[in-house]
C-alpha cells in the first residue's frame, strides 16, 4: 500500500498520478487532504465551486446530485473524475483509494511518499488556495 502525503501538492496533478497508479492495481492512501493546493485566484476558485453547488435536480433535490464539502471527499471526487468510473475497472480502482484529513493513528510512522512532479514549488506560482480552506468557505465542518 502506498501512502501519499498531500501537503504541498497541486490537486489536479496529484489526482492524475494517483489515478494512473490505481488503474495499475496499486492501493493508495492520501493523507493530509486538507493541505492539497488548488492553483488560481481565490475568488475565481470559490465562484467555480459555488456555481457547482447550485446545480440540483429541480424535480426532487433529494435525489441528487450530491455535492461534497469535506476536503477528503473533494480530493476523492477529483481522482474519480480521472478514472473510467462507469466501467468495472474504474470502479474497482476507485475502491482501492482512501483519503484522510490529517494522518490517522494507524498510518503514523509509515513512510510518506511525495510526487515531485505534482508539487506546487515546481510551478513557481504564488496564487493558490488549500482544499481545507475552500471546504471551510463552502461550509464544511471537519
N, C-alpha and C positions, 0 to 999 in steps of 0.2 A: 504494500500500500504506500502510495506517495503522499506525503503531507506537504502542502504548498502554503507558504506564508504570503498572504495577500497584501501585506503592508508595502506601500510604495509602488504597486503595480498598476498599470493602466487597465481599466475594466475590459475593454474590447480585446486588447492584445492578450491578456491573461486568459480570457474565455476561449479564444480561438486555439491557443496552445493546449489548454485543458481538454477541449472538445476533441481535438485530434488524438490525444493520448487515450481518452475514454473509448473512442472508436477502435483503438488498437487493443482494447481489453484490459487496460490498467484500472485499478481502483484508486480514486483520487479524493483527498480531503483537503478543502481550502479552509484555513484558519485566518482569523483577523479580517473577516469580510468587511467590517466597518471601516477599515483603513485603505481599501481599494480606492483608486482615484478615477474620476471621470474628467477628461480634459475639456476645456472650453470655458466660456464666461458663465459665472454662477447664475445670473438672471435667465440666460438662454436655456441652460440645462433645466432649471426649475420650471420654466414655462413649458418646455417639451414634456416633462413628466406630468405636469398638471393637466395638460391637454390630453395625455394618455389616460389620466384618471377620469376625465369627463366622458369617455366612451362607455356606453352601457346599453343594455337591452331595454328598449322603451316598453316592450310588451310586458316583461316581467323582470325587473332588475335583479331579483334574487337568483335568476338563472345564469348570471354572469354577463360579461367577463369579470373575473375577479382580479383585482389589482393588489399587488403586494407592496407593503411599505417597509418591511423589515430589511436590513441590509443583506442578511444571508439569503433571503428569498429573491431579492433583486439580482444578486450575483448568480444564483441558480437559474433564474429565468433567462439571464443573458447567455449563459452556457447552453441552455436548452434551445435557444434561437439559432445556435450554430451547429446543432445536431439534426440529423434527419429524423425528428421526433415522431413523425407519423408512420415511420417504418419500424419494424420489430428491432432491427439492430440499433436504431437511435433510442428507442425506449429502454432497451437493455443497458446501453451505455449510460443513459441518464440515471438509471438506478444505481450505478457504480459511483455516483458523485455524492459527496457530503460537503456541506458548507456550514461553518460555525462562526458566530460572533465571538471574538476573543479566542483563547486556547482552552479547550475543555480539559479537565483533570486527567483523563485517560491518555491524552496526547502530550502532556507536559514531559519534557525530557527527550522527546523524539527529535530527530534531525529534521529541520525545516528546509524545504527546497525553495530556491528562488529562480525565476526565469530572467536572466539579464536582458533578453530582447524585449521583455514586456515592462521593464522598469521605467518610471517616469523621468528619472535622472537622465536617461539616454536621450530623451526628446528635447530637453532644454527649455521646456515651456514653463511658464510661471502661473498660468491660469488653469486651475483645476478645482474640483470640489470632491471631498471624500464621500463615499457612499453612505457612511453613517450620518454625516451632516445633512445630506439630501434626504435621508429617511426621516430625520427629526423634523425637517421643514415640511415633509409630506404628512406628518402626524404620527410617526411610529413611536412606540414606547418599548425600548429594548434595554 
